[in-house]
Amino acid sequence: MTASTFAGSPFQSFWMGGYECTDQLNAFGHRVDFLTTTGHLQLINEDYQQLAPFGIRTVREGIRWSQVEKTPYTYDWSTVQHLLEAGRHQHIQQIWDLCHFGYPDDLTPLHPLFARRFAHLCRAFVAFYRSQRPEGELIVTPINEVSFMSWLGGDARGTSPYCVGQGWEVKYGLMRAYIEGVAALREADPSIRILTTEPLVNVVPPLNATRQDLRRAREIHESQYQAMDMLTGRMCPELGGRPEYLDILGLNFYYDNQWDSHTNHRLGWVNEPYDARWRPLHYLLGQAHARYGRPLVLSETSHPGLDRPHWIRMVAEECAEALRQSIPLWGVCIYPILDRPDWDFPEREWHRSGLWDAELCPDGPPRRILHEPYAAALLESQQILAPELQLAEISLSELTMA
């Protein structure tokens, strides 16, 4: 492993936690607000205190654009200030999502002023943030999972703008805003770090595939890189993308991120019975790094239900292998760290995918119930990764001394 593995990492801890902050319109046109539904807004100090036994000092949070900008170009930062104060009090580093699936009521990515409004939001956020914290690292994710949002709103009618067959148009509008947003952020604060978060997938042809099947699977697989290619200017250069706009590459990887292009059947991650089409996580991380040459973060990963412990151990083993192969992996974010409800049926369904389950209370925010098997597996997973992380730190220290 080379010393460059951790050189320049801005994160306070390798292991991170992500709090669900989506504020989107769901499939029924209802606005969700998971920051309050999960009780994180109400119990943020307690939530941060509970991270200490796991050595988690870096978290992902979101500003909830739809709540901050109720009137065009007018911003209410009071809730963000509350989150900031909790982070300062508990010595927690916060990474900020500016758009995590939700937009103001009068906007969609197809609106002609969408990019202008988003760039203005970016400038306003930096001005507010630096008024509260003039010094220190500021890490921002401008728009979370452009690829997924494009499909959900442009092809699946799962959120605004509720389209079918317009996934590319939605993606184009989102990336126009993303690129103008990064330019605005860098203009306001040249030191800002950009964490781009996109799904990491593996799309495979069916067994006994025809030439057409092979081509279709390859095209779908390659489409996962479109947002990053647009951001760097490799694709659609008229949008103004630049190589330096891709700073830290965050990749979101879940148990259902590998599938058959013909049947949409998900490949079983335990790989029983064995399926040669499954690709291990370290291999997919290596592909992304080879393509862009940027440091990586596993910016979202989790599993619902009973398999949570087995999943996090597998992730740790795969990340250890990635580090052994000198892939510059700067962190792993458990997302969600706290359980979340279903977007479309929040009253009925919770995913049971967090380190803490949520026990609903009739007269207050949900109680946090630590999932003991998951907690034990996380501590074990940290030990699995510890030797590789220690080697990287020693190498970096030796290089610095030299």
Secondary structure, DSSP 8 states (H G I E B T S, - for coil): --GGGTTT---S-SEEEE------B-TTS-B--HHHHTSTTTTHHHHHHTTGGGT--EEEEE--HHHH-SBTTB---HHHHHHHHHHHHHT-EEEEEEESS---TT--TTSTTHHHHHHHHHHHHHHHHHHH-SSS--EEEEES-HHHHHHHHHTS-SSTT--SS-HHHHHHHHHHHHHHHHHHHHHH-TT-EEEEEEE--EEE--TT--HHHHHHHHHHHHHTTHHHHHHHTSS-GGG---GGG--EEEEE--TT-EEETTT--B--TT-SS--TT---HHHHHHHHHHHH---EEEEEE---GGGHHHHHHHHHHHHHHHHHTT--EEEEEES-SB--B-SS-TTT-B---SSEEEEEETTEEEEEEE-HHHHHHHHHHHHHHHHHHHHHHHHHHHHHH-
